[in-house]
Amino acid sequence: QVQLAESGGGFVRAGESLRLSCKCSGLTVSLNTMRWYRQALGKQRELVASMNSDGTTYYTDSVKARFTISRDNAKNIVTLQMDSLKPEDTAVYYCNANEYYWGQGTQVAVSS
């Protein structure tokens, strides 16, 4: 059974950082395409960042140079380092595997 569990969300001020983690079981992160999505209140869920099995990464324009996706193969964890946070980054962040498996989400709130 595949399970994805996010952690690391919280309430911060603009310009601060947060590090989200997605601990995976039943699935090997290094062999799959892992993604971080977010959904702000009243908005559609959007793709934030992804990492393919070969290590290729993708970032949506609004987070480029501020967010970094990475993985720890030994711990089977995918992380999203978020720096220079902005109020518009406020959302529930979800970990996703292969566009099929989802975590429960973790709330990120950024005040101005």
VMD Tcl script that draws the C-alpha trace (Angstrom):
set ca {
  {0.00 0.00 0.00}
  {1.41 3.37 -1.05}
  {1.33 6.15 1.50}
  {2.63 9.69 1.23}
  {2.90 11.79 4.38}
  {3.72 15.49 4.21}
  {5.11 17.51 7.07}
  {6.84 20.82 7.64}
  {4.10 23.31 6.93}
  {3.49 26.26 9.18}
  {2.94 29.98 9.58}
  {5.78 32.31 8.62}
  {6.38 35.89 7.61}
  {7.26 37.02 4.11}
  {10.91 36.42 3.33}
  {11.25 33.46 5.66}
  {11.78 29.82 4.74}
  {10.08 26.48 5.23}
  {11.10 22.96 4.34}
  {8.40 20.49 3.44}
  {8.99 16.77 3.57}
  {7.10 13.90 1.99}
  {7.84 10.54 3.52}
  {6.89 7.71 1.19}
  {6.11 4.09 1.88}
  {5.21 1.38 -0.60}
  {6.92 3.33 -3.39}
  {10.56 4.16 -4.17}
  {10.91 7.88 -4.78}
  {14.02 7.51 -6.92}
  {12.14 5.32 -9.40}
  {9.10 7.52 -9.79}
  {8.11 11.03 -10.76}
  {7.47 12.97 -7.61}
  {5.59 16.27 -7.58}
  {4.57 18.99 -5.21}
  {1.25 20.67 -5.84}
  {-0.46 23.45 -3.95}
  {-4.00 24.68 -3.67}
  {-4.88 28.10 -2.39}
  {-8.31 28.85 -1.01}
  {-10.77 29.25 -3.86}
  {-8.24 28.36 -6.52}
  {-7.40 25.31 -8.56}
  {-4.64 22.98 -7.55}
  {-1.40 23.86 -9.35}
  {1.86 22.07 -9.96}
  {4.72 23.69 -8.08}
  {7.71 21.44 -8.72}
  {8.58 17.96 -9.90}
  {11.49 15.58 -10.07}
  {11.71 12.68 -12.52}
  {13.44 9.41 -11.83}
  {16.50 10.66 -13.72}
  {16.69 13.73 -11.51}
  {15.29 16.21 -13.97}
  {13.44 18.97 -12.19}
  {10.69 21.37 -13.13}
  {9.45 24.51 -11.36}
  {6.52 26.70 -12.10}
  {7.64 30.22 -12.98}
  {6.40 31.83 -9.79}
  {8.72 29.74 -7.58}
  {11.85 29.50 -9.73}
  {15.00 30.52 -7.86}
  {13.10 30.35 -4.56}
  {12.01 26.70 -4.22}
  {14.13 23.58 -4.55}
  {12.86 20.04 -4.86}
  {15.15 17.22 -3.81}
  {15.04 13.65 -2.62}
  {16.82 11.52 -0.06}
  {16.98 8.06 -1.55}
  {18.19 6.44 1.63}
  {15.25 7.80 3.62}
  {12.82 7.62 0.70}
  {11.80 11.23 1.26}
  {11.08 14.07 -1.14}
  {11.58 17.60 0.12}
  {10.62 21.06 -1.01}
  {12.85 23.83 0.32}
  {10.96 27.09 0.12}
  {12.93 30.30 0.53}
  {11.95 33.94 0.27}
  {8.34 33.03 0.86}
  {5.63 35.41 -0.27}
  {2.02 35.80 0.86}
  {0.92 34.40 -2.50}
  {2.65 31.12 -1.58}
  {-0.04 30.55 1.03}
  {-1.76 27.26 0.23}
  {-2.12 23.64 1.17}
  {0.83 21.77 -0.30}
  {0.43 18.21 -1.50}
  {2.95 15.54 -2.34}
  {2.14 13.42 -5.40}
  {3.61 10.33 -6.99}
  {3.09 9.58 -10.65}
  {-0.02 11.75 -10.81}
  {-1.80 8.98 -8.96}
  {-0.93 8.86 -5.26}
  {-1.52 11.85 -2.98}
  {-0.62 12.84 0.51}
  {-3.03 14.51 2.89}
  {-1.48 17.95 2.48}
  {0.26 20.40 4.76}
  {-0.75 24.03 5.28}
  {1.64 26.86 4.50}
  {0.62 30.37 5.47}
  {2.77 33.41 4.76}
  {1.94 36.78 6.25}
  {3.04 40.08 4.79}
}
mol new
graphics top color blue
foreach p $ca { graphics top sphere $p radius 0.5 }
foreach p [lrange $ca 0 end-1] q [lrange $ca 1 end] { graphics top cylinder $p $q radius 0.2 }
display resetview
